């Protein structure tokens, strides 16, 4: 495809990139910072589970999560650099498995200018890496983690999962990732197969971000937490007043221990029993014996509070 013919297609990709940036910005701003920090590990777990389900390369959930956490903390190398890609592979598989040359790939995809071109370069580099297949195994998982890292670097990936986005249409993903493409000097190809993969990924990514916005909408989330607390109370597993405490922690981000009794209609002893019960079941945590209480979402509870996030079924 000639460069001139590719320009209208590339312009549409930039429009999709703009949509993704806008949607991700709205998602990132809808939760209090502390609550977003609480949700992030659950999203990380969802990404690991869906990634392992897409390609079973023998990587454990624990190992995948370790790599994700290190990425989310800010790995210094560029996601498209040979240094980063070799590090990801070593952390996943515990040996040096590079069999291809990444010099050209690195020179192209670490030098893409402009925010929206960089967003489009995420799926473009992903598709190209899958053509190169520079490692003995696990190239698809490495590519997904590269994409996650690139989106984190662009500050648009903290509360949604790249791998869960692909679960929206895995057959189409596998079909497109197998189609060959030839990149040009900008790292964005005029090749139809690569362009189509970029369009597919940006579309499913935006759909996933919109789904996470609906799932994390504060009123709806509070409603599911309230229902959970009522069911657990009726089953004798949580004391009365648990939801009031959790709601206050969710809205405020944290709650000094001495303030628990101010949010429940009980005396101090009963208030302490409520906070103790919530800590014992992992719904409240603290950094020390005197530190404020913070919310936590154990995986078993995530299925109730954030239904569908960790599930394997194909998404609509």
Secondary structure as UniProt FT lines:
FT   HELIX           3..28
FT   HELIX           33..54
FT   HELIX           61..72
FT   TURN            73..74
FT   TURN            79..80
FT   HELIX           82..93
FT   HELIX           103..109
FT   HELIX           115..132
FT   HELIX           139..153
FT   TURN            154..155
FT   TURN            158..159
FT   HELIX           162..166
FT   TURN            167..168
FT   HELIX           170..177
FT   TURN            185..186
FT   HELIX           192..215
FT   HELIX           218..234
FT   TURN            235..236
FT   TURN            240..241
FT   HELIX           242..252
FT   HELIX           257..262
FT   HELIX           268..280
FT   TURN            281..282
FT   STRAND          284..285
FT   TURN            289..290
FT   STRAND          293..295
FT   HELIX           299..305
FT   TURN            307..308
//
